[in-house]
Amino acid sequence: MLRVERVSKQFDHSPTPLFSDINLSLGKGQSLAIMGASGSGKSTLLNMIAGLSTCSSGRIFLADQTISIMSEDKRDSFRAEHIGMVFQQFNLIDCLCVEDNILLPARYLGIPPRRSVDELLAALGITTLKRASIDKLSGGEQQRVAIARALIHSPSLILADEPTGNLDENTSNKVADLLFALAKETSASLLVVTHAPDVAKLADETRMIYQGSLQPI
């Protein structure tokens, strides 16, 4: 499903790589949590897997395609079709209602949604918010909308970058449980970057970026 082979990232302004020789694999329906200190490269690695940035060396494969050698335009279209993303900052559009935010990926692809909006809202416990304005929602409600948006096109891979970082502990636990449960239900692979041990423990496996390498915990 997802394979990362000997990936490194070096920035022009730094004499040493942020990380090097990163290897990981994630099968269909499996989940992996990546932890590490701030600045260790967790989000950078996630962005490279998403095709939002490029690696300095190594290769990244998803759905039998080599993301790391694609052009920027091809990465954009590939990501839109195969990857669902959940961000710490939610990245919702305030001028659109909940339903329209959720439908954005499918509309971008020009395809009918592969999941039912009503089904996702029910699974996430926000059925009554379908036509609500984003700016009227709590942080936990907004993150649930973001999860529904990530799942509407039935992606093969879900990437979540600190998905509970802006939530209180109680809301964080509920949102994390829903994210992992829905990923498992749809057989999507799930890769989560998190500082929260309670989130990481939900994953099938947890690794840590430490001193430039990815290590098991």
N, C-alpha and C positions, 0 to 999 in steps of 0.2 A: 504494500500500500504506500507508505511513506518510508523513504530511505535517505538518510543523510550520511554521506561518505567523505571522511577526511576533510571536513570543511574548516576553513580558517577565515578570520576577518582581520585585516590590517588597515588602519587609517593612515593617511599621508602624514598627519601631524604627530604620529606616535612612532617611536623606534621599535616598539614591541607589539606583537599582535594582541588584539583584545582576547581572542581565544584561537586555538589551533587544534587540528586533528580531531574535530568533533564527529562522532559517529553515533547514529541512533536509527532504530527502525520501529515502525508502529503498524501493526496489522489492522485489518478491518474490525471495527468495534472495540479496539483496545484504547486505553487511555494512559497518558503519561503526564506527570507533573514535573516541571523544572523549577528548582529553587536556586537561590544564590543571593549574594549581597547586591545592593544597588550599584550599578555600574559594571557588573560582572559580565554583561553581554546577553542576558536572558531575552530581552525584548529585541535586541539586534538579531539574534538567532531566529526568533519567531518571524521577524520581518523578512528575513532571507528565505525562509520556508514559504512564506506567503508570496514571494516574488516582489515585495515592496522595495527591497534593496538586493544588491548582488554580493556574492561571497568573493573573497580574494583568491581562494583556491578550493578545490573539492567539487563535489557534485551533489545535487539534490533531486530526487526522483519522487514523483507522485503520479498515481494512476497510469503507470507505464510511460510517463513523459519526463524528460529531463528539464526541470524548471530552470536550473542554473545556466543553461545555454540559450534560453529563449530570448527573443527581443523584448523590449519593454512593452510594446503593444500586445504581443502574444501572451506575455505574463499577465497583463491586465485582463484579457478575455478568459484565459485559463483560470485565473483566481476567481473571477466572477462566476464561473460555471461549477468549479470543483471545491471551492473553499468557502466556509462560513466563518466570519470573524466577530469576536466579542471583545470590546475594548473596556478599559477601566473608566474612560470618560463618556461611555455610552455612544457618543457620536450619532445621536438622533437629530432629525431636522425639526426644529420647533414649529415651523409654519405648517407642518403636515400632521394629520391625526395619527393615532396609533396604527390603524389598519394600513394607511398609506406608507408609513415608515416600514412596516413589515414587508410590504409588497415591493419595495424598491429593488432588491436584487433580481427578482423575476422580471420586472419591467425593464431593467437595464439589459437583461439578456433577450428581451423581446419574446418571452415564452410564458405560457400559463404557469402559475405557481404549482410546484410539485407537492406541496402540502396545503391543507386547508387552514386558512387563517383562523377560523372559528375553532378548529381542533387544537391548534397551537395555543390560542388564548385560553381555552378550557384547561389544557394540560398545565399551563403556567398560572392558573388561578386569577386571570384578569379579563374574563369574558365581558364584564360590564364596561370595560374601558375601550372598547373597539373604536368608538368615534371620539374619544377624549383627546384634548390637546396635550401635547407632550409637556408643556410647561406647567400643567396642572398635576402632574404625577410626582410621586415620591421617588427617591433614588432607587429603591428596590423595585418599584413598578417600572421605571425606565429601563433598568437592567433586564427585566423580564421581557420587555418589548425588544430589546437588543438581541436577546437569545432567540426570540421568535423570528426576527429578521434574519439571523444567521442560519436558521433551519428551513426557511420557506422554500428554498430551491433544492432541498435534500442533498446537501454537500457530502462528499465522501470524507472530507477532513474539516474539523472545527478547530480553529486556533483562538485561544482565549488569553488575553494579556491582562493580568491582574483583574479578573472579572468581578471580584468582590472588594477591590481596594478602596472604593468610596462608600462602602456600606457598613452599617453597624454590625456587631457580631451576630445578633439574632437573624437579621435580614441576610447577612452574608451566608450563613449556614443554609438557610432555606433556598437561596438562589443557587448556591453551589450544588446542593442536592438535586435540584431541578435540571441544571445543566448536564450533570453526569447521567442522570436517569434518562433524559431525552436523547442524549448522544447514544447511549446503550440501546435504547428502544429502536432507534433508526439505523443501528449498525454503523454509525459514523465513527471514524477515528477521532480522538480528542487529545489535543496537546494544550496544556494549561501552564502558563507562567504565573507563579504566585509566591508571595512571601508568607502566606498563611498555612501553617501546618494542618489546620482542620480541613482546608481545601485539598491540600496535597494528599492527605490520607485516603481520600475518595478514589484516587487514581490506582490503576493496576500496578503502576511502577512509579517511583520517584527518583529523580537524579538531581545533582547539584552542579552548577558551574562554579568551579573553584580553581583559582590560579591558572585560568586559561584552558581548563579541560573539563569535560563532562564526566562526573563521577557518580557511581551508584550510592545510595544512602542505605 
